[in-house]
Amino acid sequence: MSRVLILLAHPALHKSRVNRHLLDAVRDLDGVTVRDLYEEYPDLHLDVDREQCLLGEHDVIVWQHPFFWYSCPALLKEWLDLVLEYGFAYGEGGDALRGKRVLTAITTGGPQESYGADGLNRYTIAQLLAPFEQTARLCGMEYLEPFVVHGTHSLSQDAIAAHVAAYRGRIATLCA
Ligand SMILES: Cc1cc2nc3c(=O)[nH]c(=O)nc-3n(C[C@H](O)[C@H](O)[C@H](O)COP(=O)(O)O)c2cc1C
């Protein structure tokens, strides 16, 4: 059985339509640890040793967040900058993450059709997530097919429920 660490980065979870439900749907799964980074670090000062220790205890890392300016909210970027340090995650002696798997789980305000060469956002989600994919690869991790929920603002409650069920299924598979 694999242990899955979900790192949620959402600066206003109380206003969330989707991420809040995605997270609630996986909290009780065996082998899953949920960390709400903005709740954990209200002063935005990360405990790097603690975060690295948690990485060591898990096999799969999930970066769950709303898509903000084609990237992640600032605290997850801070987490990447500080936690994935030289000698731990990459470089000489930096093999702590080798062989682990990474899943990006994002929600976007833009609808699916807006992501592509002919759409408003001009690039595909895979292209825009390239920095996350390459970060994972540089650290020797396997970058999984991202989980993406598009068009969050116009989703019906039924559609949200379907995405929530799909997310629970995806995370449960990763735990197996
Ligand atoms: C600062 C900011 C930047 C955003 N940038 C993007 C973006 O680049 N692309 C996009 O599709 N949506 C963007 N959005 C919309 C969010 O992705 C959307 O509100 C979020 O996924 C909704 O998730 P939630 O219901 O869990 O809050 C942005 C929203 C904010 C507040």
Ligand as a Chemical Component Dictionary entry (heavy atoms), coordinates in Angstrom:
data_LIG
# 
_chem_comp.id                   LIG 
_chem_comp.type                 NON-POLYMER 
_chem_comp.pdbx_formal_charge   0 
_chem_comp.three_letter_code    LIG 
# 
loop_
_chem_comp_atom.comp_id 
_chem_comp_atom.atom_id 
_chem_comp_atom.alt_atom_id 
_chem_comp_atom.type_symbol 
_chem_comp_atom.charge 
_chem_comp_atom.model_Cartn_x 
_chem_comp_atom.model_Cartn_y 
_chem_comp_atom.model_Cartn_z 
_chem_comp_atom.pdbx_ordinal 
LIG C1  C1  C 0 -5.277  35.334 -8.377  1  
LIG C2  C2  C 0 -6.074  34.442 -9.273  2  
LIG C3  C3  C 0 -5.520  34.000 -10.448 3  
LIG C4  C4  C 0 -6.231  33.130 -11.290 4  
LIG N1  N1  N 0 -5.640  32.701 -12.434 5  
LIG C5  C5  C 0 -6.297  31.822 -13.235 6  
LIG C6  C6  C 0 -5.669  31.307 -14.412 7  
LIG O1  O1  O 0 -4.526  31.607 -14.730 8  
LIG N2  N2  N 0 -6.392  30.453 -15.179 9  
LIG C7  C7  C 0 -7.670  30.064 -14.858 10 
LIG O2  O2  O 0 -8.258  29.276 -15.585 11 
LIG N3  N3  N 0 -8.277  30.520 -13.720 12 
LIG C8  C8  C 0 -7.608  31.382 -12.916 13 
LIG N4  N4  N 0 -8.194  31.830 -11.762 14 
LIG C9  C9  C 0 -9.493  31.244 -11.334 15 
LIG C10 C10 C 0 -9.248  30.117 -10.324 16 
LIG O3  O3  O 0 -8.474  29.082 -10.881 17 
LIG C11 C11 C 0 -10.576 29.571 -9.818  18 
LIG O4  O4  O 0 -11.210 30.614 -9.122  19 
LIG C12 C12 C 0 -10.369 28.369 -8.911  20 
LIG O5  O5  O 0 -9.872  27.279 -9.626  21 
LIG C13 C13 C 0 -11.684 27.986 -8.263  22 
LIG O6  O6  O 0 -11.444 26.939 -7.336  23 
LIG P1  P1  P 0 -12.221 26.926 -5.934  24 
LIG O7  O7  O 0 -13.686 26.828 -6.243  25 
LIG O8  O8  O 0 -11.725 25.749 -5.187  26 
LIG O9  O9  O 0 -11.869 28.230 -5.247  27 
LIG C14 C14 C 0 -7.524  32.710 -10.930 28 
LIG C15 C15 C 0 -8.099  33.179 -9.737  29 
LIG C16 C16 C 0 -7.382  34.042 -8.917  30 
LIG C17 C17 C 0 -8.016  34.534 -7.638  31 
# 
loop_
_chem_comp_bond.comp_id 
_chem_comp_bond.atom_id_1 
_chem_comp_bond.atom_id_2 
_chem_comp_bond.value_order 
_chem_comp_bond.pdbx_ordinal 
LIG C1  C2  SING 1  
LIG C2  C3  SING 2  
LIG C2  C16 DOUB 3  
LIG C3  C4  DOUB 4  
LIG C4  N1  SING 5  
LIG C4  C14 SING 6  
LIG N1  C5  DOUB 7  
LIG C5  C6  SING 8  
LIG C5  C8  SING 9  
LIG C6  O1  DOUB 10 
LIG C6  N2  SING 11 
LIG N2  C7  SING 12 
LIG C7  O2  DOUB 13 
LIG C7  N3  SING 14 
LIG N3  C8  DOUB 15 
LIG C8  N4  SING 16 
LIG N4  C9  SING 17 
LIG N4  C14 SING 18 
LIG C9  C10 SING 19 
LIG C10 O3  SING 20 
LIG C10 C11 SING 21 
LIG C11 O4  SING 22 
LIG C11 C12 SING 23 
LIG C12 O5  SING 24 
LIG C12 C13 SING 25 
LIG C13 O6  SING 26 
LIG O6  P1  SING 27 
LIG P1  O7  DOUB 28 
LIG P1  O8  SING 29 
LIG P1  O9  SING 30 
LIG C14 C15 DOUB 31 
LIG C15 C16 SING 32 
LIG C16 C17 SING 33 
# 
